Amino acid sequence: MKSIDTQKLEKLYYSIGEVAEMFNVSRSLLRYWENEFSFLTPRKNRKGDRLFTKENIQQIQIIYTLVKERGFTLDGAKQELKKEKGTLTEQVDLIARLQAIHTHLKEIDDKLST
C-alpha cells in the first residue's frame, strides 16, 4: 500500500513534480484527478504552477488508494467518497500512523540487534 505519512511532511507546499514522485504517478494523472474530483483544489501561483498542501496530499492518497490499489473506476471512487468520506480519511490516517510506528519499531530493533 502506498502511504504517505503527512505528519512527516515539513513544507507548506509541494510542487506537482514532488507529489507525483511521492505516489510514483505522472503529473498529468494528478492534473486529471484534479479535474475529476472537485474537492481536490491545490493552490496555484501567479504562473499557474500547482502548490499542494498536506491536505491535498491526503486527498490524493485517498484517491490513489481507491483507484490504484482497490481497483475502483473514477465514477466508483467518487461514489465511494460520497458514501464513506469520513471513514476513508480515518483509514488512510490510521494506516500512515501504523506505518510510521512500524518504521520506528524496526529502527529500534535494528539498533538492538547490533
C-alpha positions as CSV (number, residue, x, y, z in Angstrom):
1,M,0.0,0.0,0.0
2,K,1.3,3.4,-0.9
3,S,1.0,5.5,2.2
4,I,2.5,8.9,2.7
5,D,3.0,9.9,6.4
6,T,1.7,13.5,6.1
7,Q,2.8,14.1,9.7
8,K,6.4,14.0,8.5
9,L,5.8,16.4,5.6
10,E,7.6,19.6,6.6
11,K,7.0,22.1,3.8
12,L,3.8,24.1,3.5
13,Y,3.5,23.5,-0.3
14,Y,4.8,20.8,-2.6
15,S,5.1,21.1,-6.4
16,I,3.2,18.8,-8.7
17,G,6.5,17.1,-9.5
18,E,7.2,16.3,-5.8
19,V,3.7,14.9,-5.3
20,A,3.9,12.9,-8.5
21,E,7.1,11.4,-7.2
22,M,5.6,10.6,-3.8
23,F,3.0,8.5,-5.4
24,N,5.0,7.3,-8.4
25,V,2.4,8.7,-10.9
26,S,2.6,11.1,-13.7
27,R,2.0,14.8,-13.3
28,S,-0.7,14.6,-16.0
29,L,-2.6,12.0,-13.8
30,L,-2.6,14.4,-10.9
31,R,-3.9,17.2,-13.2
32,Y,-6.6,14.7,-14.5
33,W,-7.6,13.8,-10.9
34,E,-7.9,17.5,-10.1
35,N,-10.4,17.9,-12.9
36,E,-12.3,14.8,-11.9
37,F,-12.5,15.3,-8.1
38,S,-13.9,18.7,-7.3
39,F,-12.6,18.6,-3.7
40,L,-9.0,18.4,-4.9
41,T,-8.1,22.0,-5.3
42,P,-4.4,22.8,-5.0
43,R,-3.4,26.5,-4.9
44,K,-1.8,28.0,-7.9
45,N,0.8,30.7,-8.0
46,R,0.9,33.6,-10.5
47,K,2.5,31.4,-13.1
48,G,-0.2,28.8,-12.7
49,D,2.0,26.2,-11.0
50,R,0.1,24.0,-8.7
51,L,1.1,24.1,-5.0
52,F,-0.1,21.1,-3.0
53,T,-0.8,21.3,0.8
54,K,-0.7,18.4,3.2
55,E,-4.5,18.2,3.0
56,N,-4.2,17.9,-0.8
57,I,-1.7,15.1,-0.4
58,Q,-4.1,13.3,1.9
59,Q,-6.9,13.7,-0.7
60,I,-4.6,12.3,-3.4
61,Q,-3.7,9.4,-1.1
62,I,-7.4,8.5,-0.7
63,I,-7.9,8.8,-4.5
64,Y,-4.8,6.7,-5.1
65,T,-5.9,4.0,-2.6
66,L,-9.3,3.7,-4.2
67,V,-8.3,3.8,-7.9
68,K,-4.8,2.3,-8.0
69,E,-4.9,-0.2,-5.1
70,R,-8.6,-1.1,-4.7
71,G,-9.4,-1.0,-8.4
72,F,-12.2,1.4,-8.4
73,T,-13.2,3.3,-11.6
74,L,-13.2,7.1,-11.2
75,D,-17.0,7.1,-11.0
76,G,-16.9,4.2,-8.5
77,A,-14.3,6.2,-6.4
78,K,-16.5,9.3,-6.5
79,Q,-19.5,7.3,-5.2
80,E,-17.3,5.6,-2.5
81,L,-16.0,9.0,-1.4
82,K,-19.6,10.4,-1.1
83,K,-20.6,7.4,0.9
84,E,-17.6,6.9,3.1
85,K,-15.6,10.2,3.1
86,G,-15.0,10.3,6.9
87,T,-14.2,6.6,7.2
88,L,-11.8,6.7,4.3
89,T,-9.9,9.6,5.7
90,E,-9.6,8.0,9.1
91,Q,-8.4,4.7,7.5
92,V,-5.7,6.5,5.5
93,D,-4.6,8.4,8.6
94,L,-4.5,5.3,10.6
95,I,-2.5,3.4,8.0
96,A,0.0,6.2,7.8
97,R,0.4,6.3,11.6
98,L,0.8,2.5,11.8
99,Q,3.4,2.5,9.1
100,A,5.3,5.3,10.9
101,I,5.2,3.2,14.1
102,H,6.3,0.1,12.2
103,T,9.3,2.0,10.8
104,H,10.2,3.4,14.2
105,L,10.0,-0.1,15.8
106,K,12.1,-1.5,13.0
107,E,14.7,1.1,13.6
108,I,14.7,0.3,17.3
109,D,15.0,-3.4,16.5
110,D,18.0,-2.8,14.2
111,K,19.7,-0.8,16.9
112,L,19.2,-3.5,19.5
113,S,20.4,-6.2,17.1
114,T,23.8,-4.5,16.5
